[in-house]
């Protein structure tokens, strides 16, 4: 079996049964731009090379690859031919057909008729006795070569396409007019076959997939591309869309400056979609998604850092200036009057500035992303944090009713993945906030890093407040109390840096809580507890 021809080499025609087959094609054959459709820079110019061999044995021993044989009557040159001699041409045809190369028979019908030629396996037959035989032969051979080279080009195109979709280190896909996946690379997919024949909304029915599907339909209906659009990944789980396949395929070769050692989930991609057209009609789209997770995380970290710097500058310029002015004023009065009570005011102002600086430094340190979390037993952490807060008569309850869906239920509240020191600071601030504003015993001397709750119809004047800590079904947790609660109009503001209703407060206590939560990838939701007090829910975010 002859291998398929290489579309980058000149088309090759071999005339069998002649010492000078070129005389059949005196003007040569030029297939022009019909030879190659792959766009290869090395493709042949379409000029067909014509060779001649006298025997079938020589023909089948030629090196590959031959595009076409033209078979002349063989071994029938004697003046008197016999039936046995005439039978040699069909036998020669069968031998050439077995080589896998298409054969055009150019012989008198009396020697080998068309029906017999096609029955043996010829690709075409031209009666050499017809007046225009040479012209017809040229046209038939040219048409055959065009088809053969075109088919080869399509095979190479399909092969190259297979290589791209099997090995491209990007998320590349082709969809039809209805947005269904026809092909998709497996670089980031655990099972790409699960995508085939399905739209984004069928794969992941949510608001994000509705948006990507609308983009698909826009490209198909308008014919206009969508370029470089930053999008959240529809399913960022490590099993479905992650670098795991790339790491497995190219282990030890990947640029570790660009990719983490841990092939975790991809959360953001830069998407481009262009219309796929045939004969001027849009029949689908081609899209590509490039992993932008690390860049987007870095961008958002920088934005948060810039926001903190601006807020720090505002707090320093405003909140530090006030106690500093108080200290300077009282110190000047002491120098004038010698009243020692002025020094007490100076000391109080200095203490306030010290607490403010301490909180600012804590915010700066705790705002860094937790890159290497560790399992932390939550119940032990909560107990340690409670022990360091002046809780007075307040009580702590660990609510284990919602821990069934957590990863570890062996220790009551299970475990949290995070930084133990920062998590302890988070709970300390929450407990202090609940205790100082939940019981009348502590309200009179609330610290300045807490938020004053105010009162609601469900408030109580009982000196004892109960604080509850529990897990959420989604893996998060909550801290709730039965104190006076937070008015609904203030719930969107209590986490803001600098927001406080206390005359001496600076509003950093709960801001620190939110900063620690963000560093762990959680959002904080402020609401009302079942007993009318304040409740803080910590919800794992789907994307960073």
N, C-alpha and C positions, 0 to 999 in steps of 0.2 A: 504494500500500500504506500503510495507516494504521499509525503507530507504536504500540507497545504502550502501554497506559495507565500513568499514574504512580500507584502505590499510595498516594501521599500526597495525591492529589486525590480529590474525591468521585466515586463511580461515576456514569457519565453514560449515560443512555438517551435515544435519539432515536426518536420515532414519525414515520414517513414516510407522507404521504398524508392528513394531518389538520392542521387549524388548532388543535386543542385535544386533543392526545394525552393530557393529564393526566386526561381524563375516563375513560380506560381504567384508571387507577390512582388512584381517588379517595382512598385511604388512604395513598398513597405507597408506597415500598419502603424497608425498612431492613434491611440485611444484618448489622447488629450486629458482633460481634467476629470474624466469619468473613472480613472484608475483608482484614485485614493480619495476617501471621504473622511479620513481620520484627522486631517490637518497636520500630518507629520511633515516636518521640515526635510526629512530624509527620503520622502516618497519619490518614486520614479517619475520621469516626465511623460510616461505613456507610450514611448516608442517601443514597439515589440521587436525582440530579437528573433530572427528566423534561422533555424539550424536544419541540417539534413543528415539522415543516416540511411544506409541502404537496407538494413535488415531490422526485423523486430527484436532480435537478440541484442543488437547494439542499442536500440531504443530503450529497452527496459533496464539496461545497465548504466544509463546516463545518471549522473549525479542529480539529486533533487535541487530545485523543485521545478518541474515542467508544468506549464499551465494548460497546454493542449497538444495532442497529437493529431496530425493530418495523415491518414492512412491511404496510400496509393496501392493499386494492385501489386502484390508481391509475387516474385518468382513465376511470372506468366509472360515472359518476354519472347518465348519461342514462337515460330510462325504457326505451328500447329499446337493448340492447347487441348488438353483432355479434361474430362470431368474431375479427375483427381487433382490436376493442377489448379483447376478453378476453386476447389474446396480449400486451398491453402489460405486464401484471403479471409474467409470467415474465421479460420483458426487463428490467424495472426491478429484479427480484431479482438477475439476473446482474450488472447494473451495481453494485449494492451489494456483492455478494459479491466482486467484483474489488477493492473498496476495502480488503479484508482485515479488515473488522469483521464479527463474527458477526451473522447476520440471522435473526430469528424471524418467520415469515409468519403473519399473523392475517387470514385471508380464508376465505370460504365454499369448501368443497371443489369446488363447481361452477365457481368462478372459477379456483382454483389448488389442485389436489389435493396431498396429502402426497407421493406418489411423485414427481410432477414437481418439487415444491419441493426435495426432497432431491437429486434428480438434478441440478438446477441448482446446488446448493451451499448450500442453507439449513441453518442450525444446528438449527432446529426448525420445527414446523408445528402450528398450532392452528386447528381448524375454528371459525370465528366464528359458525356457525349452531347449535352445540350449546348447550344450556340454560345450562351452567356455564362458558361460553367465557371470560368475563372472569376468573373465579377461576383457571381452568386457565392462562390466559395469564400471570397474575401469578406463579403458582408456577413455570412454565417459565422465565420471564425471571429470576426470582430465583435459580433453580438455575444457570442459565447464567452470571449475573454472579458468583455465588459461585465457580464453577469458574474463571472467567476471572481473577478477582482473586487467587484462591489460586495459580493457575499463575504469575501475575505476581509474587506474593510469593516463590514458590520460585525463579523466575528471578533476582529481585533478591538473594535469599539466596545463590544460587550465585555471582552476580556479586561480591557483597561478599566471599564466601569466597575467590574467585579473587584479589581485590585483596589480601586479608590474606596469602595464601600466596605471592603474587608479590612483595610489597613489605615485609612485616613484618621489621624488623631484629632478629629473634630466631630461635632454632631451634625452630620450632613443627611438631608432627607429629601425625598421627592413625593409630592402629593398630587392627587387628581383634582378635577374641578370641584368635587364635593369635599375636599380637604382630607381625604383618606390617605393614609401612608401607603405608598407603593414600594419604596425602598428606604432603608435607613441604615446608617453605619452602626457598628456595635462597639465603638470606642468607649462609650460611657454607659452602655446598656447591658444589663445582666441577661436579658432575653429580648432581642430585637424582633423576633417573630411575633411577640405579643402586640407590637405596634401595627403590623401589616393589616390593611383593610379597615383601620379605625381612625376616627378623627380625634382631635385633642379633647373635645368634650366627652366623647365616649370613653377615652382612657382615664381622664381625671375630671369628673364633673364638678367644677367650682368656678368662681368668678374669674380667676386667672386664665383658665382654659377657654372660657367664653370670649375673653379678650383676644387670645391668640387665634381662635377660630374666626373671629370677625376680621382680623388682619388677613388670614388666608383668603377669605371670600373677597376682601377688598382687592387683593392682588389679582385674583382670578377674574373678577368682574370689571375692573378698571384697566388691567394690564400695566399698572404702575407698581414699581418695586417699593419695598420698605427696607431701608438700609440702616444698620447700626442702631437698633432699638434695644435698650437695656430692659431685660425682662426677668422676673423671678422664675426659677425652674418649677414646672408643674408638679413634679414629684421629686423632692430633693433627698429622698431616703438613700442611704448608702447602697441598698440592694438594687435600686432601679436606675439611678442616674448619678454615677460617681466615677472617680478616676481608677477604681479597682481593676477594671479590665485592662486599662493602659499599663498599670503597674505590673500586672501579671504577665502581659505580653512583652513588655520592654523593661523588665526588672534589671536594675543596675545601670541603665542607660539614660534614664530620665534626668533632666536638669533639676536637681533638688533645690536650686535657688528659686525656681519657678513653681515647683510642685512640692507639697509637704510630704514628709516621709509617710504620714498616715493618709492613705487614699480615701479621704472622707467625702461626704456628699458635696456636690456642686449646687450652689444656691442661686447664682446669677449668671446669665449668659447674654452676650451681645448678639442679637439676632438680625439676620438679613434674609429677605425673601424676594425672589425675582420671578416673573411669569415664565412659564414653559410654553412655547408656541410651536405649532406645526401648521405649515401652509397658511401662516398669517392668523391663525386662530389660537387663543389661549386654551390649552388643554389641562393645565395644572400649574404647579409652581415648584421651584427648587429653593430650599432653604438651608441655612447653616447657622449653628449656634457655637459661639466661642466662649469658653469658661472665663468669667470675669469675677469670680467670687473673691479671690484674694485682693484684687484691685478695688472692688466695691467695699470690702471690709476695711481696707486701709483708708479709703476715702471717707467712710463714715466715722472711723476712729478719729481721723484728722478733724472732721467737722465737729465732733463732740469735744475734742480737745480745744478747738478754737472757741467753741461756745463757752467752755469752762473758763478759758482765759479771760474772755470778755466779762463773764459774770464775776470772776475773781477780782478783776480790775474795778468793776462797779462796787463790789462789796468793800474792797480795800479803801477805795476813794471815799465811799460814803460812811460805811459802818465803823471803820477804824478812825475816821476823822472825828466823829462825834465824841467817843470816849477820850481821844487824844486832846481834843479841845477842852473837855471837862477837866482832865488832869492838868493841862497847862494853866487853865484859869484858876483852879483851886491852889496850884502851887504858887502862882503870882500873889493871890490873896494871902496865903500863909506868910509869904515874905513881907507883905505890907503890914499884916495885923498880928502875926505870930499865933493865930488861932490853930491849935493842933487838930481840931475837927476837920480842917481843910485837908489834912494829910490822909484822913480816913477816906475822903472822897477820891483823892489821888490813887490810893491803894485799890479802891473798888474799880476805878476806871482802868487801871493797869490789869487787874484780874480779868475784866471783861475783854480787854484786847488780847490777853493771853489765850482765853478760850476761843476767841474768834480766829486767831492765827492757827491754833491747834486744829480746829475744824476745817479750815482752808487746806492745811497740809494733808489732813486725812482725805479730803475730797480728791486732792491731786493724786495721792497714792492709790486710792481705791477705785479710781476711774479706769484703770488699765484693764484690758480684756483678760479674762482668765483663760490662758492658752493651754494649761496643763491641769485640768481639774482632777480631783481624787475623790473616791467615795467617802462621804462623811456621814457617820451615824447621826441622824437628825435628832433623836430623842436626847442623846448625851449632849449634843451641841446646845440644844434648847435649855437643858438643865444648867449647863455651865454659864450660859448667858444670863439666865434668871438669877443665878447666885451672885453675880457681880453688880446687879442693879438694886438700888434701895427700893424694895417692893413693899415695905411696910406690911399692911395686913392683906395685901392682894394675894390672890391664889392663881396657880397655873394648872391648866388641865390639858393633857395630851389627848387629842381626839383621834383615836385609831380606827374609827368607823370607815374612813375613806381610803384606807391603805391597801385595799385588795388588789388594786391595779398597779401598785408600785413595784419596782424591780426587786426590792428586798423587804419582806414583811417580818423578818425574824427579830427585829429590834423595835417593835412597836410602831414607830413612825417611818421605819425604813431608812434608806440612805438618800443623800443628795450628792450630785457630782459638782464639786466646787472647791473654792479656797477656804479652808477652815477658819482662818483668822478673819477674813472679810465677812463670812457668813455669821460669825459670832458677833461682829460689830453690827450687822444688820439687825439681828434679833435683840441685841442690847438696846439699840435706838428705838425699836418698836415697843419693847417692854417698857422702857422709860416713858415713852410717849403715852402708852395706855395707862400706866400707873399714875403718872403725874396729872393727867387730865381726866382720869376715870374715878378718882376718889377725892372726897373733900379734904381728907387729911393732907394730901400732897398738892392740891391746886394752889394753895396760898404761897408755895415756894417752888413753883415749876421752873425747871432749868430753861435757859434761853435758847437751847437747841431743839426745843419741842414746839409743837403746833397746838395752840389752844383750841379745843374742840367747840367750845360754846355749849349750848344746851338745845335739847329737842324735847318734844312732848313726852318722849319715852325716857327722859333722864331720871336719874335716881339720886337722892342725897345720901344713900348708904355709903359708909366709909370704905367698904370693901368692894374691890373690883375683881372680876374673874376674867382671866386672859386664857384664851383657848388657841392651841396650835394644832393644825390637822393637814392631811394631804388631800390633794385634788385628784380626780380620776385621770387627768392628763399628765400626771407626774409632777405637777407643781404643788404648792402648799399655800396655807393662809394663816394669818394671825388675826384673831378677833377678840373683842372685849364686850362687856355689858355696861360700859360707861355711858356718858351723855351722847356719844356719837358725834359725827361731823355733819353739819348742815349740808343739804344737797347742793346748794349754790357754792359751797367752798370746796367740794370734793375734787374739782378739776384743778384747784390751785394749791392744795396743801403740799404737793410734792415740789413745787417751784422753789428754787433757791432764793432765799431772802424773804419768802412769804411767812408772816407770823402775825398773830393777833395779840401777842404778849408785848408789853411796852418795852421790856428789856431784851426781847428775843432777837435772833438774827435769822431764824428760819432755815437752818442748815441740817437739823436732825433728820427729818424725813427726806430731804434732798440727798443726803448721804445714803439712805436706804435705797432710793431709786438708782443712784449711781452704781451701788454694788449689784443691784439686780440687773442693770444693763450690762455690766461687765460679765455676768453669767449667762446672758442671752435670755433674760426674762423681762416681761412687761409687768407693771404694777397697776392693779385696778383697785380703786378706793370705793368702798360702798358701805352699806349698813348691815350689821350683823343680825342674826335671828333674834337677838335679845335687845336690839335697838342701839347697840353701841357701834363702834367703828370696826370695819373689816378691811384688811389689806390682802388681796389675792396676788400671788406670784405665778404668772402663766408663762410656760415655755413658748418662746417665739418660734415660728416655723423657719424663718430666715433671719440671718444676723443683720 
